[in-house]
Amino acid sequence: MTSASSNRGAISIRNVTKIYDPEGVNVMAVDDCSLEIGAGEVCMIVGPSGCGKTTLLNAIAGFHSITEGEIYLDGEMLCGPDRPLANQGADRMVVFQHGALFPWKTLAENVAYGPIVQGAMSKAEAIDKAGTMLSEAGIGDMAKKYPGEVSSGMARRAEIVRALINDPRVLLLDEPYRAMDALTKSIMHESLLEVYDRTKVTIFFITHDLEEAIFLGDRVVVMTTRPAKTKKIVDVDIPRPRDYTTLSSNRFRELVQEAKDAVHEEAVKAFEAGERELA
């Protein structure tokens, strides 16, 4: 599979604030948030619903502007005071919760689409590369199938391969496995770790699942209730490679509880704030 160098993909979020509709409703989604993500790190972002996690991801991707602060990728400014909206680029690829494969294209055609449109490869080269990468992801025999003909797990694997064929510096994942059953999610976790072990691409991964966060991550960043800022960082000192046996270790359970305690405090605050707003 395409190999990303472990010395690229460092993200620096510096004093970022995001206010939606400053002339109207004036909703502060992110407030003076700072976070450093190392090159080749799997950084898991957790926090209460609506706290601003996806706002940060969208700012890195170039989908939403920021109001204040700066975001850098490998020392180069993506957005800041003079450029509030980052340029979108193949160096930062996004996989969302809801699938985005073209239903009228095969899995191989979906994966090959980006390099063809960008002019990075000929159609034949891209299709050949797509087939190789799908095989490495364990779904090579599905390359000529359409998204509606495969399981949700296979389709999601194909989406991640579609992102990686562009050789991105950063993979941005917004709850990609949220709707899956526990067994499928477990398989997808191990599949993603296999991909990471091969590529060492930097991963910025938003989730509500704390076990998922500890199992996959190098660090778990717990965000405050809205407006978002960093509340606590849990360092996951469980060695790699990891597999399902990790889930039964004492250290894994300790780290899950540490993250759960921090998230619970913020969830209570979010609930109470919601009640006050309705009162």
N, C-alpha and C positions, 0 to 999 in steps of 0.2 A: 504494500500500500504506500501511497505517497508519504514521504518522510518529512516531518517538520523538525527543524533544528531546535534543540533545547535551549539555545542561546538567543531565541527571538520570541516575541509574544508577551513581553512585559507590559503590564497596564498600570498606569499611575493616575488615580482619581484624586484630584486635589481641591478640597474646599468647594465641592460642587453643590449648587443649589438649583432646584427646578421649581418654578412657579407656573402653574397653568392658569391661563386667562388673567394676567396681572391687572388688566383694566376692568375686569368684571368680577367673577366669583373669587378670584385670587386664592387658588388652592396651592399650598406649598406641599409638594410631593417629596422633595429631597431638601435637606437643610444642612449645608456646610459639611458634606460627607467627604471623607478622605479614606483611601484604601490603596495599598500597594500589592499588586499581584505579580509574582515572579514569573519569568519566562519558563514555560513548560509546567506550570503549576495547575492542579485541578482545584479551583476555588469554588466552593459551594456557598450559595447565598440563600439564607433562610430568614423568615420573619412573618409577622401576621399578614393576612390577606390585605391587599390594598396599601401596603406600607411604602411602596416606591421601588421595589426590587426591579420590576420590569422597566420602570422609567430609566434606571441606570443602564440596563442592558440596551435599551433603545437609543440612549445617548451614545454609547460606545459604538453601536452599529451605524449610527447616522440617521436614525428614523425620527428622533426628537431632538430639539435644541436644548441647551442648558441656559439658565438665567445668569448664573455666576460660576466662577471657578474654571478649572481646566482639566482636560483628560488627555493623557499622552499614551502613545503606543511606541515602545522601543525608543523613547526619548524624543519622538516627533509629536508635536501637538495635533491632536485630532480636532479638538474644539476648545474654545476659550473666549476671552473678551472680544476679540476681533473677528472670531468665526464661531458663533454659538452653535451652529449645526455642522457636525462632522460630515465629510464626504463619505459616501458609501463605497465599499470596495471589497474585492475578493480576498483581501487579507483578513477580513472579519466576516465569518459566515455564520448564519443564524438558523437554528432548527427550533420551530415553535411547537407548542402543545398540540395544535391541530395540524394534521398532515397537509402538506402543500405540494405533493407530487401531481404532475399532470396526468389525469386519468386516461387520456388518449395516447399516451406514450408508454412504451415498455419501461421496465426498471432501468435497463441499460441506456435507453434513450433519455430518460430523466437524468441519470447520472452524467451523461455526456453533454447535456444541454448547455451548461455554463461555459466550458472551454470552447465549444463550437461558436456560441454567440459572441464571446469575447475575442474570437479569432486566435485563441492560444493554441488550438489544435485543429487539424482537419477533421471532418466527420468520421472518417475511417479510423484515424488515430484515437479520437475521443471514445468511440464505441469500443475499440480494442482495450483501451485503458480502463473503461468502465467495467468491462467484463472481468478483467484481472482483479480489480478492486472489489467487485462484488463477490468474487470467488474467495478472496482473502477474508472477507467479512462472513463467509460461510453460506452465502446465498447465490452462488454462481449459477446453480441450476435453475434459478428463478429469473435470470437476466432477461429472457424474452417474454416473461409474463407481464400483464398489466397490473397496476396497483389494486384494482378491484378483484384480482384473482389470487392475491396472496394475503396472508394474515397481517394484522396490524403491526405485529412485531417485525416481520420481514420488511414491510413498507417503511417502518421507522428506521431500520438498519440502512435501507437504501437511501433514505434522506440524509443520514449522517455521511454515507459514502459520497453522496452528491455534493455535500459541503466540502469533504476532504479532497476531492479530485482537484479542487482549485488551489491546493497546497496553502491553506490559510495560516496566518500566524496565530489567530485566535478562533476558537469554536465557541459560539454563544448559544447556550441551550436553555430554553424557557419552559420548564416542566414538561420535557418531551415524553415522559412515561406516565404522566398523571392518570390517564384514563385506563391504564392496563391492569389486568388482574395480577395478583401477587406472584404467581408462577412465571408469567410472561415477563413481568418486570425484573424478576431475579435473573432470568436468562439475558435480558437486555443489559443489565448491569455488568454481567461478566463479559458480554460482547463489547461493551464500551471500554472496559478496562483492557481487553485484548488490543483494541484499536489504539488506546493511549500508550500501552507498552511498546507498540511498534512506532508510533509517530511522535510521542512526547509533545503534541500540540497543546498550547495553553487552553484550558477549558474554564469558562465562566458559566456556571450552571445554577439556575434558580430552581428551588424545590420547596415543597411543604413537608416532604417526607424526611424525617430526621435520620432514620436508619439508612436511607439512600444517601443522605449527605455524608454521614460518617464512613460508610462503606466505600464510596467513590473518591472522597476528597482528600487533599493534602491539608487543607484548612477549611473550616466551616465558619462563615461570617454571619453572625446573628445581627439582624437589623432591628432598629427600634420601630415602634408603631409610627405611622405617618405624623410628621415628615421624617423620612428615613435618614438615619446616620448609623455608623457602626456602633453597636452596643458591646459586643463581645466577639473575640476570635478564638475558636477552639482549634488547637493544633492536633492533627490526627497523627499520632506517632505509631501507627500500625504499619509494619513493613509491607512493601510491595514485592512481588505480585500478590494479589489477594484473590481469594475465591470464597465460595459459600461457607466454608468452615470458619472464616473470619467472624461470621455473624453470631457464633456461639461462644466467642472468647470473652473473658471477663473484661478485658480492656475495651472491647467494642461496646459492651453494655454500659461501662462507666462513662465513655465519651458521649453516648447517646443521651444518658441522663444529664450530663453537664449541659449539653445543648438544649435539652428539653426544659431544664430549669430556667435558662435565659429566655427562651422563646415564650414560655408560659407567662412570665412577668409581663412581657410586651403584649401578649394576647389579652390578658386581663385589662391592661390599660386601653387597648383598642376597643374592647367590649364596653367598658365604662364610658369611654368617649362617645361611642355610638349611642348609648342610652341617653347621655346628656344632650346630644344633638337632637334626639327625637322628643325630648321632654318639652 
